Amino acid sequence: HHPPSAQPHAAMAEKTWAGKLYSKVLAARRRNLGEEHPKTLESLYDMGAINEIHGCMEEALDCYGETMLGRQHALGERHPDTLRSVHKMASMMRQQGQLDIAYSLAKEALHGTKKNAEIGR
């Protein structure tokens, strides 16, 4: 479900030394570990952070959203990494003025965190 090119998310990242490095790591992890491997998803999340730092919010949202969906599928809805991604998307949606979506995602992250605490995870 991803394009065969290195990354569509590399717009700003490719212009920085760190971005180039992270882009290469992400491409290698996709190739060697697969799209939904936790390390691949971690690299994708990092690409989102690099894009966010450089003000490329659309690319950051793409990376964070893809990470969230991948983690939900690969790790499950209540995995701590998944919940971190859901929370990050809530924060990004709030920054973009998408308050209804932000609220829904924040509520989902909080619910999952409370459930985990209840079962002593």
N, C-alpha and C positions, 0 to 999 in steps of 0.2 A: 503494500500500500504506500510505499515511498518511492520517489523518483530515483532512477538509477544514478543520477549525478551525485556528486559529493554531498551537498546539502543545499536545499533552497534557503536555509537559514543563515547562510554565510555572508550576507550582504555587507554588514559593517564589520563583522568578525574578521573577514578576510583582509581588512585594511590595517589590522593591528598584529603585532608579533604574537601576542597571547591568543588572539582570535585564530590566526593561521595554525598555531599549534593545536588548539582545541578542535578545530575543524578537521585536521588530519587524524587526531585521536578518535573523533567521532566516526569518521569514515572507516577507519581501521576496525573499530569495534563493531560497527554495523556489518562489515564484511566478514569478520572472523567470529563474532559471538552471536550475531543475529539482532534483529530490530528490538526485541523485547527483553534482552538480557539486562539485568540490573545495572551493569557497568555501562552498557550502551545508553540506557536511559539516564544515568548519572551524567554522562558526557553531554547528552542533549539538554539536560537541565542547566549545565554549566554554560552551554552556548546561549541559552536564554538569558542567563545572568550577564554575560559579556555584552550581548545586544542591548539589554536594559541599561547597563552602565553607560553605553554610548548613545543612549537616547533613541534607539531603533525599536520602538515599542511594538510595532506590528510583527517584526521578526521575533522579538522576545515572547510575545503572546503565542506565536506559532510554536516555538520551542517548548514553552511551558505547557501549552495545551496538549501537544503531542506526548510530552513526558507524562502528564497526568493520565491520559487515556491508556498509554502503554503500561504504566504502573498498575492502573485499575485492572487491566486484563491479565498481566503477568504475575502480579503480587497479591492482588485482592483489594477489595474496597477499604479494609481497615488496617492494612499494613502501614507502619509509620511513614515510610517513604511516600506512599500514595497520599496519605493525609497531609504531608508536607506540601506535595504538589497541588492538592486541592486548595489548601490555604494560600499558597502563592498565587494561584489563579484568582482566588477571591480578592486578594490584594490588588492584583493587576486590573481586575474588572472595576474595582472601586476607583482606582486612579484614572480609568478611562471613562468614568461617569456611568458605568453600567451597574447601577446600584441594586437592581432586582437580582441580577445574576450574582453579583458579589455577595449579597445577603444569603442567597440559596447555597452557594459554595461554602461560605463561612459556617453556615449552620450544619452542612454536611460534614465538614472537617471537625467541628466541635462534637457532633454526635458520635462520630467514629472514635475520637479521642476519649470521650466519656465511656463508650462501650469497652474500649481496650482497658481502661482503668478499672472498670467493674469486674473484668475477668482476670485482672492481675497480670496482664500481658506485659 
